[in-house]
Amino acid sequence: MLPDGRFLSVELATASIPFSFHGRHQYKAVLRMMAIFHNEITKQEELMGEINKSVIRSEKTTVRDVFKIPEGIFEK
């Protein structure tokens, strides 16, 4: 994210999805693009994990306390 709150977008890969047997050589580009997506999602998950570790949580008031949600309501 940029300092003014906007997001920066970058094109990482493009691919044409082949629908005919003659276009089968294009599947390499599709698989490469899927690998790039997988790597980017993995990086984002690691980053979100680091952000979650750095968040300081309140020991006193929780969302459960504010909404008065009973302790065992979501347990089966």
N, CA, C, O and CB atoms as a CASP TS submission, in Angstrom:
PFRMAT TS
TARGET T0000
AUTHOR 0000-0000-0000
METHOD Language model
MODEL 1
PARENT N/A
ATOM      1  N   MET     1       0.852  -1.163   0.000  1.00  0.00           N
ATOM      2  CA  MET     1       0.000   0.000   0.000  1.00  0.00           C
ATOM      3  C   MET     1       0.901   1.229   0.000  1.00  0.00           C
ATOM      4  O   MET     1       1.933   1.268   0.670  1.00  0.00           O
ATOM      5  CB  MET     1      -0.971  -0.004   1.221  1.00  0.00           C
ATOM      6  N   LEU     2       0.494   2.200  -0.747  1.00  0.00           N
ATOM      7  CA  LEU     2       1.228   3.448  -0.823  1.00  0.00           C
ATOM      8  C   LEU     2       0.900   4.314   0.390  1.00  0.00           C
ATOM      9  O   LEU     2      -0.125   4.103   1.037  1.00  0.00           O
ATOM     10  CB  LEU     2       0.902   4.193  -2.131  1.00  0.00           C
ATOM     11  N   PRO     3       1.764   5.295   0.710  1.00  0.00           N
ATOM     12  CA  PRO     3       1.525   6.139   1.893  1.00  0.00           C
ATOM     13  C   PRO     3       0.178   6.859   1.899  1.00  0.00           C
ATOM     14  O   PRO     3      -0.362   7.142   2.968  1.00  0.00           O
ATOM     15  CB  PRO     3       2.610   7.157   1.999  1.00  0.00           C
ATOM     16  N   ASP     4      -0.369   7.159   0.722  1.00  0.00           N
ATOM     17  CA  ASP     4      -1.654   7.860   0.678  1.00  0.00           C
ATOM     18  C   ASP     4      -2.850   6.916   0.741  1.00  0.00           C
ATOM     19  O   ASP     4      -3.989   7.362   0.604  1.00  0.00           O
ATOM     20  CB  ASP     4      -1.739   8.691  -0.577  1.00  0.00           C
ATOM     21  N   GLY     5      -2.613   5.610   0.947  1.00  0.00           N
ATOM     22  CA  GLY     5      -3.699   4.652   1.110  1.00  0.00           C
ATOM     23  C   GLY     5      -4.086   3.912  -0.150  1.00  0.00           C
ATOM     24  O   GLY     5      -4.915   3.004  -0.099  1.00  0.00           O
ATOM     25  N   ARG     6      -3.502   4.280  -1.289  1.00  0.00           N
ATOM     26  CA  ARG     6      -3.807   3.575  -2.527  1.00  0.00           C
ATOM     27  C   ARG     6      -2.967   2.306  -2.614  1.00  0.00           C
ATOM     28  O   ARG     6      -1.908   2.202  -1.995  1.00  0.00           O
ATOM     29  CB  ARG     6      -3.554   4.482  -3.752  1.00  0.00           C
ATOM     30  N   PHE     7      -3.454   1.347  -3.388  1.00  0.00           N
ATOM     31  CA  PHE     7      -2.730   0.105  -3.595  1.00  0.00           C
ATOM     32  C   PHE     7      -1.973   0.167  -4.913  1.00  0.00           C
ATOM     33  O   PHE     7      -2.447   0.749  -5.888  1.00  0.00           O
ATOM     34  CB  PHE     7      -3.690  -1.099  -3.574  1.00  0.00           C
ATOM     35  N   LEU     8      -0.805  -0.433  -4.932  1.00  0.00           N
ATOM     36  CA  LEU     8       0.007  -0.522  -6.128  1.00  0.00           C
ATOM     37  C   LEU     8      -0.247  -1.873  -6.768  1.00  0.00           C
ATOM     38  O   LEU     8      -0.143  -2.902  -6.100  1.00  0.00           O
ATOM     39  CB  LEU     8       1.514  -0.323  -5.809  1.00  0.00           C
ATOM     40  N   SER     9      -0.577  -1.888  -8.048  1.00  0.00           N
ATOM     41  CA  SER     9      -0.821  -3.160  -8.729  1.00  0.00           C
ATOM     42  C   SER     9       0.271  -3.390  -9.763  1.00  0.00           C
ATOM     43  O   SER     9       0.723  -2.466 -10.440  1.00  0.00           O
ATOM     44  CB  SER     9      -2.226  -3.179  -9.399  1.00  0.00           C
ATOM     45  N   VAL    10       0.679  -4.648  -9.865  1.00  0.00           N
ATOM     46  CA  VAL    10       1.724  -5.033 -10.800  1.00  0.00           C
ATOM     47  C   VAL    10       1.276  -6.302 -11.506  1.00  0.00           C
ATOM     48  O   VAL    10       0.805  -7.238 -10.860  1.00  0.00           O
ATOM     49  CB  VAL    10       3.091  -5.240 -10.076  1.00  0.00           C
ATOM     50  N   GLU    11       1.417  -6.343 -12.822  1.00  0.00           N
ATOM     51  CA  GLU    11       1.080  -7.551 -13.567  1.00  0.00           C
ATOM     52  C   GLU    11       2.257  -8.506 -13.480  1.00  0.00           C
ATOM     53  O   GLU    11       3.353  -8.197 -13.949  1.00  0.00           O
ATOM     54  CB  GLU    11       0.729  -7.226 -15.054  1.00  0.00           C
ATOM     55  N   LEU    12       2.031  -9.665 -12.881  1.00  0.00           N
ATOM     56  CA  LEU    12       3.097 -10.642 -12.702  1.00  0.00           C
ATOM     57  C   LEU    12       3.187 -11.623 -13.854  1.00  0.00           C
ATOM     58  O   LEU    12       4.285 -12.030 -14.234  1.00  0.00           O
ATOM     59  CB  LEU    12       2.897 -11.393 -11.419  1.00  0.00           C
ATOM     60  N   ALA    13       2.066 -12.003 -14.409  1.00  0.00           N
ATOM     61  CA  ALA    13       2.070 -13.005 -15.478  1.00  0.00           C
ATOM     62  C   ALA    13       0.775 -12.915 -16.269  1.00  0.00           C
ATOM     63  O   ALA    13      -0.261 -12.488 -15.761  1.00  0.00           O
ATOM     64  CB  ALA    13       2.254 -14.431 -14.902  1.00  0.00           C
ATOM     65  N   THR    14       0.862 -13.326 -17.518  1.00  0.00           N
ATOM     66  CA  THR    14      -0.325 -13.457 -18.351  1.00  0.00           C
ATOM     67  C   THR    14      -0.271 -14.811 -19.040  1.00  0.00           C
ATOM     68  O   THR    14       0.804 -15.375 -19.244  1.00  0.00           O
ATOM     69  CB  THR    14      -0.423 -12.296 -19.393  1.00  0.00           C
ATOM     70  N   ALA    15      -1.420 -15.317 -19.389  1.00  0.00           N
ATOM     71  CA  ALA    15      -1.478 -16.604 -20.086  1.00  0.00           C
ATOM     72  C   ALA    15      -2.784 -16.695 -20.850  1.00  0.00           C
ATOM     73  O   ALA    15      -3.807 -16.150 -20.434  1.00  0.00           O
ATOM     74  CB  ALA    15      -1.341 -17.791 -19.092  1.00  0.00           C
ATOM     75  N   SER    16      -2.732 -17.384 -21.962  1.00  0.00           N
ATOM     76  CA  SER    16      -3.932 -17.693 -22.732  1.00  0.00           C
ATOM     77  C   SER    16      -4.318 -19.127 -22.425  1.00  0.00           C
ATOM     78  O   SER    16      -3.479 -20.026 -22.479  1.00  0.00           O
ATOM     79  CB  SER    16      -3.707 -17.482 -24.269  1.00  0.00           C
ATOM     80  N   ILE    17      -5.575 -19.341 -22.105  1.00  0.00           N
ATOM     81  CA  ILE    17      -6.038 -20.692 -21.799  1.00  0.00           C
ATOM     82  C   ILE    17      -6.440 -21.361 -23.108  1.00  0.00           C
ATOM     83  O   ILE    17      -7.373 -20.914 -23.775  1.00  0.00           O
ATOM     84  CB  ILE    17      -7.233 -20.674 -20.782  1.00  0.00           C
ATOM     85  N   PRO    18      -5.743 -22.421 -23.473  1.00  0.00           N
ATOM     86  CA  PRO    18      -6.049 -23.086 -24.742  1.00  0.00           C
ATOM     87  C   PRO    18      -7.292 -23.960 -24.631  1.00  0.00           C
ATOM     88  O   PRO    18      -7.509 -24.627 -23.620  1.00  0.00           O
ATOM     89  CB  PRO    18      -4.862 -23.930 -25.196  1.00  0.00           C
ATOM     90  N   PHE    19      -8.102 -23.947 -25.684  1.00  0.00           N
ATOM     91  CA  PHE    19      -9.300 -24.778 -25.720  1.00  0.00           C
ATOM     92  C   PHE    19      -9.226 -25.859 -26.791  1.00  0.00           C
ATOM     93  O   PHE    19     -10.124 -26.693 -26.903  1.00  0.00           O
ATOM     94  CB  PHE    19     -10.517 -23.917 -25.950  1.00  0.00           C
ATOM     95  N   SER    20      -8.166 -25.841 -27.567  1.00  0.00           N
ATOM     96  CA  SER    20      -8.030 -26.854 -28.614  1.00  0.00           C
ATOM     97  C   SER    20      -6.781 -27.691 -28.361  1.00  0.00           C
ATOM     98  O   SER    20      -5.912 -27.305 -27.579  1.00  0.00           O
ATOM     99  CB  SER    20      -7.968 -26.196 -30.017  1.00  0.00           C
ATOM    100  N   PHE    21      -6.702 -28.810 -29.013  1.00  0.00           N
ATOM    101  CA  PHE    21      -5.542 -29.683 -28.875  1.00  0.00           C
ATOM    102  C   PHE    21      -4.285 -29.004 -29.419  1.00  0.00           C
ATOM    103  O   PHE    21      -3.186 -29.240 -28.918  1.00  0.00           O
ATOM    104  CB  PHE    21      -5.785 -31.014 -29.602  1.00  0.00           C
ATOM    105  N   HIS    22      -4.443 -28.172 -30.431  1.00  0.00           N
ATOM    106  CA  HIS    22      -3.294 -27.493 -31.035  1.00  0.00           C
ATOM    107  C   HIS    22      -2.714 -26.417 -30.104  1.00  0.00           C
ATOM    108  O   HIS    22      -1.576 -25.989 -30.292  1.00  0.00           O
ATOM    109  CB  HIS    22      -3.703 -26.861 -32.374  1.00  0.00           C
ATOM    110  N   GLY    23      -3.466 -25.990 -29.130  1.00  0.00           N
ATOM    111  CA  GLY    23      -2.983 -24.973 -28.201  1.00  0.00           C
ATOM    112  C   GLY    23      -2.357 -25.546 -26.949  1.00  0.00           C
ATOM    113  O   GLY    23      -2.145 -24.820 -25.978  1.00  0.00           O
ATOM    114  N   ARG    24      -2.059 -26.825 -26.950  1.00  0.00           N
ATOM    115  CA  ARG    24      -1.563 -27.483 -25.735  1.00  0.00           C
ATOM    116  C   ARG    24      -0.218 -26.932 -25.272  1.00  0.00           C
ATOM    117  O   ARG    24       0.110 -27.041 -24.091  1.00  0.00           O
ATOM    118  CB  ARG    24      -1.441 -28.975 -25.970  1.00  0.00           C
ATOM    119  N   HIS    25       0.570 -26.340 -26.174  1.00  0.00           N
ATOM    120  CA  HIS    25       1.855 -25.769 -25.761  1.00  0.00           C
ATOM    121  C   HIS    25       1.657 -24.546 -24.858  1.00  0.00           C
ATOM    122  O   HIS    25       2.596 -24.123 -24.184  1.00  0.00           O
ATOM    123  CB  HIS    25       2.686 -25.383 -26.996  1.00  0.00           C
ATOM    124  N   GLN    26       0.459 -23.981 -24.838  1.00  0.00           N
ATOM    125  CA  GLN    26       0.187 -22.814 -23.992  1.00  0.00           C
ATOM    126  C   GLN    26      -0.054 -23.192 -22.531  1.00  0.00           C
ATOM    127  O   GLN    26      -0.084 -22.314 -21.669  1.00  0.00           O
ATOM    128  CB  GLN    26      -1.018 -22.061 -24.526  1.00  0.00           C
ATOM    129  N   TYR    27      -0.223 -24.471 -22.242  1.00  0.00           N
ATOM    130  CA  TYR    27      -0.451 -24.881 -20.858  1.00  0.00           C
ATOM    131  C   TYR    27       0.748 -24.604 -19.969  1.00  0.00           C
ATOM    132  O   TYR    27       0.589 -24.425 -18.761  1.00  0.00           O
ATOM    133  CB  TYR    27      -0.793 -26.349 -20.802  1.00  0.00           C
ATOM    134  N   LYS    28       1.945 -24.565 -20.540  1.00  0.00           N
ATOM    135  CA  LYS    28       3.135 -24.254 -19.749  1.00  0.00           C
ATOM    136  C   LYS    28       3.003 -22.859 -19.130  1.00  0.00           C
ATOM    137  O   LYS    28       3.350 -22.662 -17.966  1.00  0.00           O
ATOM    138  CB  LYS    28       4.414 -24.340 -20.626  1.00  0.00           C
ATOM    139  N   ALA    29       2.507 -21.904 -19.896  1.00  0.00           N
ATOM    140  CA  ALA    29       2.309 -20.545 -19.387  1.00  0.00           C
ATOM    141  C   ALA    29       1.232 -20.518 -18.308  1.00  0.00           C
ATOM    142  O   ALA    29       1.351 -19.782 -17.329  1.00  0.00           O
ATOM    143  CB  ALA    29       1.933 -19.591 -20.531  1.00  0.00           C
ATOM    144  N   VAL    30       0.182 -21.317 -18.484  1.00  0.00           N
ATOM    145  CA  VAL    30      -0.889 -21.379 -17.481  1.00  0.00           C
ATOM    146  C   VAL    30      -0.344 -21.946 -16.174  1.00  0.00           C
ATOM    147  O   VAL    30      -0.619 -21.407 -15.102  1.00  0.00           O
ATOM    148  CB  VAL    30      -2.076 -22.241 -17.992  1.00  0.00           C
ATOM    149  N   LEU    31       0.423 -23.025 -16.257  1.00  0.00           N
ATOM    150  CA  LEU    31       0.991 -23.634 -15.049  1.00  0.00           C
ATOM    151  C   LEU    31       1.997 -22.700 -14.378  1.00  0.00           C
ATOM    152  O   LEU    31       2.060 -22.639 -13.150  1.00  0.00           O
ATOM    153  CB  LEU    31       1.666 -24.969 -15.392  1.00  0.00           C
ATOM    154  N   ARG    32       2.780 -21.974 -15.173  1.00  0.00           N
ATOM    155  CA  ARG    32       3.722 -21.003 -14.609  1.00  0.00           C
ATOM    156  C   ARG    32       2.965 -19.910 -13.859  1.00  0.00           C
ATOM    157  O   ARG    32       3.367 -19.514 -12.765  1.00  0.00           O
ATOM    158  CB  ARG    32       4.600 -20.381 -15.723  1.00  0.00           C
ATOM    159  N   MET    33       1.870 -19.422 -14.445  1.00  0.00           N
ATOM    160  CA  MET    33       1.073 -18.389 -13.801  1.00  0.00           C
ATOM    161  C   MET    33       0.469 -18.903 -12.494  1.00  0.00           C
ATOM    162  O   MET    33       0.422 -18.173 -11.504  1.00  0.00           O
ATOM    163  CB  MET    33      -0.034 -17.904 -14.746  1.00  0.00           C
ATOM    164  N   MET    34       0.010 -20.150 -12.487  1.00  0.00           N
ATOM    165  CA  MET    34      -0.540 -20.729 -11.256  1.00  0.00           C
ATOM    166  C   MET    34       0.537 -20.838 -10.181  1.00  0.00           C
ATOM    167  O   MET    34       0.255 -20.623  -9.002  1.00  0.00           O
ATOM    168  CB  MET    34      -1.151 -22.115 -11.537  1.00  0.00           C
ATOM    169  N   ALA    35       1.764 -21.168 -10.572  1.00  0.00           N
ATOM    170  CA  ALA    35       2.869 -21.239  -9.611  1.00  0.00           C
ATOM    171  C   ALA    35       3.174 -19.860  -9.033  1.00  0.00           C
ATOM    172  O   ALA    35       3.452 -19.733  -7.841  1.00  0.00           O
ATOM    173  CB  ALA    35       4.126 -21.823 -10.278  1.00  0.00           C
ATOM    174  N   ILE    36       3.124 -18.837  -9.868  1.00  0.00           N
ATOM    175  CA  ILE    36       3.345 -17.470  -9.388  1.00  0.00           C
ATOM    176  C   ILE    36       2.245 -17.074  -8.411  1.00  0.00           C
ATOM    177  O   ILE    36       2.532 -16.490  -7.366  1.00  0.00           O
ATOM    178  CB  ILE    36       3.398 -16.472 -10.571  1.00  0.00           C
ATOM    179  N   PHE    37       0.982 -17.385  -8.734  1.00  0.00           N
ATOM    180  CA  PHE    37      -0.120 -17.087  -7.816  1.00  0.00           C
ATOM    181  C   PHE    37       0.084 -17.796  -6.483  1.00  0.00           C
ATOM    182  O   PHE    37      -0.125 -17.205  -5.423  1.00  0.00           O
ATOM    183  CB  PHE    37      -1.468 -17.499  -8.434  1.00  0.00           C
ATOM    184  N   HIS    38       0.490 -19.055  -6.534  1.00  0.00           N
ATOM    185  CA  HIS    38       0.710 -19.819  -5.304  1.00  0.00           C
ATOM    186  C   HIS    38       1.794 -19.164  -4.453  1.00  0.00           C
ATOM    187  O   HIS    38       1.632 -19.024  -3.241  1.00  0.00           O
ATOM    188  CB  HIS    38       1.097 -21.274  -5.631  1.00  0.00           C
ATOM    189  N   ASN    39       2.897 -18.763  -5.082  1.00  0.00           N
ATOM    190  CA  ASN    39       3.979 -18.115  -4.339  1.00  0.00           C
ATOM    191  C   ASN    39       3.523 -16.796  -3.727  1.00  0.00           C
ATOM    192  O   ASN    39       3.872 -16.493  -2.586  1.00  0.00           O
ATOM    193  CB  ASN    39       5.179 -17.877  -5.251  1.00  0.00           C
ATOM    194  N   GLU    40       2.758 -16.019  -4.461  1.00  0.00           N
ATOM    195  CA  GLU    40       2.286 -14.734  -3.943  1.00  0.00           C
ATOM    196  C   GLU    40       1.317 -14.928  -2.776  1.00  0.00           C
ATOM    197  O   GLU    40       1.380 -14.192  -1.791  1.00  0.00           O
ATOM    198  CB  GLU    40       1.610 -13.928  -5.059  1.00  0.00           C
ATOM    199  N   ILE    41       0.433 -15.901  -2.877  1.00  0.00           N
ATOM    200  CA  ILE    41      -0.511 -16.169  -1.783  1.00  0.00           C
ATOM    201  C   ILE    41       0.238 -16.646  -0.550  1.00  0.00           C
ATOM    202  O   ILE    41      -0.105 -16.258   0.567  1.00  0.00           O
ATOM    203  CB  ILE    41      -1.563 -17.218  -2.207  1.00  0.00           C
ATOM    204  N   THR    42       1.256 -17.482  -0.734  1.00  0.00           N
ATOM    205  CA  THR    42       2.064 -17.950   0.392  1.00  0.00           C
ATOM    206  C   THR    42       2.765 -16.780   1.070  1.00  0.00           C
ATOM    207  O   THR    42       2.805 -16.711   2.298  1.00  0.00           O
ATOM    208  CB  THR    42       3.096 -18.989  -0.076  1.00  0.00           C
ATOM    209  N   LYS    43       3.316 -15.861   0.284  1.00  0.00           N
ATOM    210  CA  LYS    43       3.965 -14.672   0.853  1.00  0.00           C
ATOM    211  C   LYS    43       2.962 -13.826   1.631  1.00  0.00           C
ATOM    212  O   LYS    43       3.277 -13.318   2.707  1.00  0.00           O
ATOM    213  CB  LYS    43       4.618 -13.828  -0.258  1.00  0.00           C
ATOM    214  N   GLN    44       1.749 -13.673   1.085  1.00  0.00           N
ATOM    215  CA  GLN    44       0.728 -12.878   1.768  1.00  0.00           C
ATOM    216  C   GLN    44       0.315 -13.527   3.082  1.00  0.00           C
ATOM    217  O   GLN    44       0.111 -12.829   4.076  1.00  0.00           O
ATOM    218  CB  GLN    44      -0.496 -12.693   0.868  1.00  0.00           C
ATOM    219  N   GLU    45       0.190 -14.859   3.102  1.00  0.00           N
ATOM    220  CA  GLU    45      -0.168 -15.554   4.341  1.00  0.00           C
ATOM    221  C   GLU    45       0.921 -15.380   5.389  1.00  0.00           C
ATOM    222  O   GLU    45       0.617 -15.180   6.565  1.00  0.00           O
ATOM    223  CB  GLU    45      -0.410 -17.047   4.073  1.00  0.00           C
ATOM    224  N   GLU    46       2.194 -15.453   4.981  1.00  0.00           N
ATOM    225  CA  GLU    46       3.295 -15.235   5.918  1.00  0.00           C
ATOM    226  C   GLU    46       3.264 -13.816   6.463  1.00  0.00           C
ATOM    227  O   GLU    46       3.467 -13.600   7.658  1.00  0.00           O
ATOM    228  CB  GLU    46       4.642 -15.512   5.241  1.00  0.00           C
ATOM    229  N   LEU    47       3.011 -12.849   5.589  1.00  0.00           N
ATOM    230  CA  LEU    47       2.944 -11.455   6.014  1.00  0.00           C
ATOM    231  C   LEU    47       1.787 -11.231   6.979  1.00  0.00           C
ATOM    232  O   LEU    47       1.947 -10.536   7.982  1.00  0.00           O
ATOM    233  CB  LEU    47       2.803 -10.535   4.802  1.00  0.00           C
ATOM    234  N   MET    48       0.618 -11.814   6.688  1.00  0.00           N
ATOM    235  CA  MET    48      -0.526 -11.675   7.593  1.00  0.00           C
ATOM    236  C   MET    48      -0.228 -12.317   8.942  1.00  0.00           C
ATOM    237  O   MET    48      -0.651 -11.804   9.978  1.00  0.00           O
ATOM    238  CB  MET    48      -1.786 -12.305   6.974  1.00  0.00           C
ATOM    239  N   GLY    49       0.495 -13.435   8.941  1.00  0.00           N
ATOM    240  CA  GLY    49       0.897 -14.062  10.196  1.00  0.00           C
ATOM    241  C   GLY    49       1.804 -13.153  11.007  1.00  0.00           C
ATOM    242  O   GLY    49       1.651 -13.053  12.224  1.00  0.00           O
ATOM    243  N   GLU    50       2.746 -12.489  10.348  1.00  0.00           N
ATOM    244  CA  GLU    50       3.633 -11.555  11.040  1.00  0.00           C
ATOM    245  C   GLU    50       2.852 -10.367  11.592  1.00  0.00           C
ATOM    246  O   GLU    50       3.117  -9.909  12.703  1.00  0.00           O
ATOM    247  CB  GLU    50       4.739 -11.066  10.096  1.00  0.00           C
ATOM    248  N   ILE    51       1.892  -9.870  10.819  1.00  0.00           N
ATOM    249  CA  ILE    51       1.069  -8.749  11.285  1.00  0.00           C
ATOM    250  C   ILE    51       0.252  -9.175  12.497  1.00  0.00           C
ATOM    251  O   ILE    51       0.150  -8.426  13.469  1.00  0.00           O
ATOM    252  CB  ILE    51       0.137  -8.241  10.156  1.00  0.00           C
ATOM    253  N   ASN    52      -0.333 -10.374  12.450  1.00  0.00           N
ATOM    254  CA  ASN    52      -1.135 -10.855  13.574  1.00  0.00           C
ATOM    255  C   ASN    52      -0.291 -11.047  14.822  1.00  0.00           C
ATOM    256  O   ASN    52      -0.786 -10.853  15.933  1.00  0.00           O
ATOM    257  CB  ASN    52      -1.822 -12.159  13.212  1.00  0.00           C
ATOM    258  N   LYS    53       0.977 -11.427  14.663  1.00  0.00           N
ATOM    259  CA  LYS    53       1.861 -11.588  15.820  1.00  0.00           C
ATOM    260  C   LYS    53       2.185 -10.251  16.460  1.00  0.00           C
ATOM    261  O   LYS    53       2.407 -10.179  17.669  1.00  0.00           O
ATOM    262  CB  LYS    53       3.148 -12.292  15.412  1.00  0.00           C
ATOM    263  N   SER    54       2.217  -9.183  15.656  1.00  0.00           N
ATOM    264  CA  SER    54       2.616  -7.883  16.175  1.00  0.00           C
ATOM    265  C   SER    54       1.454  -7.076  16.749  1.00  0.00           C
ATOM    266  O   SER    54       1.679  -6.029  17.357  1.00  0.00           O
ATOM    267  CB  SER    54       3.280  -7.095  15.092  1.00  0.00           C
ATOM    268  N   VAL    55       0.221  -7.537  16.569  1.00  0.00           N
ATOM    269  CA  VAL    55      -0.938  -6.814  17.087  1.00  0.00           C
ATOM    270  C   VAL    55      -1.032  -7.033  18.593  1.00  0.00           C
ATOM    271  O   VAL    55      -0.997  -8.166  19.072  1.00  0.00           O
ATOM    272  CB  VAL    55      -2.247  -7.275  16.380  1.00  0.00           C
ATOM    273  N   ILE    56      -1.150  -5.945  19.322  1.00  0.00           N
ATOM    274  CA  ILE    56      -1.285  -6.025  20.779  1.00  0.00           C
ATOM    275  C   ILE    56      -2.767  -6.120  21.104  1.00  0.00           C
ATOM    276  O   ILE    56      -3.547  -5.228  20.770  1.00  0.00           O
ATOM    277  CB  ILE    56      -0.625  -4.788  21.493  1.00  0.00           C
ATOM    278  N   ARG    57      -3.137  -7.190  21.747  1.00  0.00           N
ATOM    279  CA  ARG    57      -4.547  -7.414  22.070  1.00  0.00           C
ATOM    280  C   ARG    57      -4.824  -7.001  23.517  1.00  0.00           C
ATOM    281  O   ARG    57      -3.995  -7.186  24.407  1.00  0.00           O
ATOM    282  CB  ARG    57      -4.933  -8.901  21.846  1.00  0.00           C
ATOM    283  N   SER    58      -5.993  -6.447  23.716  1.00  0.00           N
ATOM    284  CA  SER    58      -6.400  -6.013  25.043  1.00  0.00           C
ATOM    285  C   SER    58      -6.684  -7.220  25.925  1.00  0.00           C
ATOM    286  O   SER    58      -7.293  -8.193  25.481  1.00  0.00           O
ATOM    287  CB  SER    58      -7.634  -5.103  24.962  1.00  0.00           C
ATOM    288  N   GLU    59      -6.249  -7.154  27.155  1.00  0.00           N
ATOM    289  CA  GLU    59      -6.504  -8.231  28.109  1.00  0.00           C
ATOM    290  C   GLU    59      -7.849  -8.043  28.810  1.00  0.00           C
ATOM    291  O   GLU    59      -8.351  -8.976  29.437  1.00  0.00           O
ATOM    292  CB  GLU    59      -5.377  -8.302  29.144  1.00  0.00           C
ATOM    293  N   LYS    60      -8.431  -6.862  28.714  1.00  0.00           N
ATOM    294  CA  LYS    60      -9.638  -6.563  29.480  1.00  0.00           C
ATOM    295  C   LYS    60     -10.911  -6.799  28.674  1.00  0.00           C
ATOM    296  O   LYS    60     -11.573  -7.820  28.859  1.00  0.00           O
ATOM    297  CB  LYS    60      -9.601  -5.131  29.963  1.00  0.00           C
ATOM    298  N   THR    61     -11.257  -5.890  27.801  1.00  0.00           N
ATOM    299  CA  THR    61     -12.516  -5.964  27.069  1.00  0.00           C
ATOM    300  C   THR    61     -12.309  -6.671  25.735  1.00  0.00           C
ATOM    301  O   THR    61     -11.394  -6.338  24.983  1.00  0.00           O
ATOM    302  CB  THR    61     -13.098  -4.557  26.847  1.00  0.00           C
ATOM    303  N   THR    62     -13.160  -7.643  25.449  1.00  0.00           N
ATOM    304  CA  THR    62     -13.100  -8.349  24.173  1.00  0.00           C
ATOM    305  C   THR    62     -14.415  -8.137  23.428  1.00  0.00           C
ATOM    306  O   THR    62     -15.382  -7.627  23.994  1.00  0.00           O
ATOM    307  CB  THR    62     -12.819  -9.868  24.385  1.00  0.00           C
ATOM    308  N   VAL    63     -14.442  -8.527  22.172  1.00  0.00           N
ATOM    309  CA  VAL    63     -15.668  -8.427  21.376  1.00  0.00           C
ATOM    310  C   VAL    63     -16.754  -9.294  21.998  1.00  0.00           C
ATOM    311  O   VAL    63     -17.925  -8.913  22.018  1.00  0.00           O
ATOM    312  CB  VAL    63     -15.411  -8.851  19.904  1.00  0.00           C
ATOM    313  N   ARG    64     -16.365 -10.457  22.505  1.00  0.00           N
ATOM    314  CA  ARG    64     -17.318 -11.356  23.162  1.00  0.00           C
ATOM    315  C   ARG    64     -17.979 -10.656  24.354  1.00  0.00           C
ATOM    316  O   ARG    64     -19.177 -10.820  24.586  1.00  0.00           O
ATOM    317  CB  ARG    64     -16.609 -12.654  23.627  1.00  0.00           C
ATOM    318  N   ASP    65     -17.197  -9.878  25.105  1.00  0.00           N
ATOM    319  CA  ASP    65     -17.750  -9.151  26.252  1.00  0.00           C
ATOM    320  C   ASP    65     -18.708  -8.048  25.799  1.00  0.00           C
ATOM    321  O   ASP    65     -19.767  -7.862  26.397  1.00  0.00           O
ATOM    322  CB  ASP    65     -16.616  -8.547  27.097  1.00  0.00           C
ATOM    323  N   VAL    66     -18.341  -7.326  24.755  1.00  0.00           N
ATOM    324  CA  VAL    66     -19.165  -6.213  24.281  1.00  0.00           C
ATOM    325  C   VAL    66     -20.504  -6.720  23.759  1.00  0.00           C
ATOM    326  O   VAL    66     -21.544  -6.134  24.059  1.00  0.00           O
ATOM    327  CB  VAL    66     -18.430  -5.426  23.181  1.00  0.00           C
ATOM    328  N   PHE    67     -20.491  -7.814  22.975  1.00  0.00           N
ATOM    329  CA  PHE    67     -21.725  -8.359  22.412  1.00  0.00           C
ATOM    330  C   PHE    67     -22.433  -9.332  23.347  1.00  0.00           C
ATOM    331  O   PHE    67     -23.505  -9.840  23.021  1.00  0.00           O
ATOM    332  CB  PHE    67     -21.428  -9.047  21.113  1.00  0.00           C
ATOM    333  N   LYS    68     -21.839  -9.590  24.500  1.00  0.00           N
ATOM    334  CA  LYS    68     -22.404 -10.495  25.508  1.00  0.00           C
ATOM    335  C   LYS    68     -22.691 -11.880  24.913  1.00  0.00           C
ATOM    336  O   LYS    68     -23.782 -12.425  25.083  1.00  0.00           O
ATOM    337  CB  LYS    68     -23.697  -9.895  26.097  1.00  0.00           C
ATOM    338  N   ILE    69     -21.697 -12.438  24.216  1.00  0.00           N
ATOM    339  CA  ILE    69     -21.808 -13.762  23.605  1.00  0.00           C
ATOM    340  C   ILE    69     -21.405 -14.803  24.640  1.00  0.00           C
ATOM    341  O   ILE    69     -20.321 -14.701  25.214  1.00  0.00           O
ATOM    342  CB  ILE    69     -20.920 -13.875  22.321  1.00  0.00           C
ATOM    343  N   PRO    70     -22.245 -15.799  24.893  1.00  0.00           N
ATOM    344  CA  PRO    70     -21.888 -16.843  25.858  1.00  0.00           C
ATOM    345  C   PRO    70     -20.654 -17.624  25.402  1.00  0.00           C
ATOM    346  O   PRO    70     -20.389 -17.726  24.204  1.00  0.00           O
ATOM    347  CB  PRO    70     -23.069 -17.803  26.066  1.00  0.00           C
ATOM    348  N   GLU    71     -19.905 -18.171  26.354  1.00  0.00           N
ATOM    349  CA  GLU    71     -18.657 -18.875  26.070  1.00  0.00           C
ATOM    350  C   GLU    71     -18.839 -20.079  25.153  1.00  0.00           C
ATOM    351  O   GLU    71     -18.063 -20.233  24.210  1.00  0.00           O
ATOM    352  CB  GLU    71     -18.024 -19.320  27.355  1.00  0.00           C
ATOM    353  N   GLY    72     -19.819 -20.932  25.383  1.00  0.00           N
ATOM    354  CA  GLY    72     -19.931 -22.188  24.660  1.00  0.00           C
ATOM    355  C   GLY    72     -20.839 -22.165  23.451  1.00  0.00           C
ATOM    356  O   GLY    72     -21.234 -23.229  22.973  1.00  0.00           O
ATOM    357  N   ILE    73     -21.186 -21.003  22.936  1.00  0.00           N
ATOM    358  CA  ILE    73     -22.183 -20.927  21.867  1.00  0.00           C
ATOM    359  C   ILE    73     -21.690 -21.531  20.547  1.00  0.00           C
ATOM    360  O   ILE    73     -22.495 -22.063  19.782  1.00  0.00           O
ATOM    361  CB  ILE    73     -22.581 -19.482  21.644  1.00  0.00           C
ATOM    362  N   PHE    74     -20.386 -21.460  20.267  1.00  0.00           N
ATOM    363  CA  PHE    74     -19.876 -21.954  18.990  1.00  0.00           C
ATOM    364  C   PHE    74     -19.287 -23.350  19.091  1.00  0.00           C
ATOM    365  O   PHE    74     -18.886 -23.912  18.072  1.00  0.00           O
ATOM    366  CB  PHE    74     -18.839 -21.013  18.454  1.00  0.00           C
ATOM    367  N   GLU    75     -19.221 -23.915  20.254  1.00  0.00           N
ATOM    368  CA  GLU    75     -18.660 -25.252  20.432  1.00  0.00           C
ATOM    369  C   GLU    75     -19.745 -26.289  20.250  1.00  0.00           C
ATOM    370  O   GLU    75     -20.882 -26.096  20.680  1.00  0.00           O
ATOM    371  CB  GLU    75     -18.005 -25.397  21.817  1.00  0.00           C
ATOM    372  N   LYS    76     -19.386 -27.410  19.599  1.00  0.00           N
ATOM    373  CA  LYS    76     -20.371 -28.473  19.366  1.00  0.00           C
ATOM    374  C   LYS    76     -20.121 -29.615  20.308  1.00  0.00           C
ATOM    375  O   LYS    76     -20.843 -30.612  20.275  1.00  0.00           O
ATOM    376  CB  LYS    76     -20.327 -28.965  17.914  1.00  0.00           C
TER
END
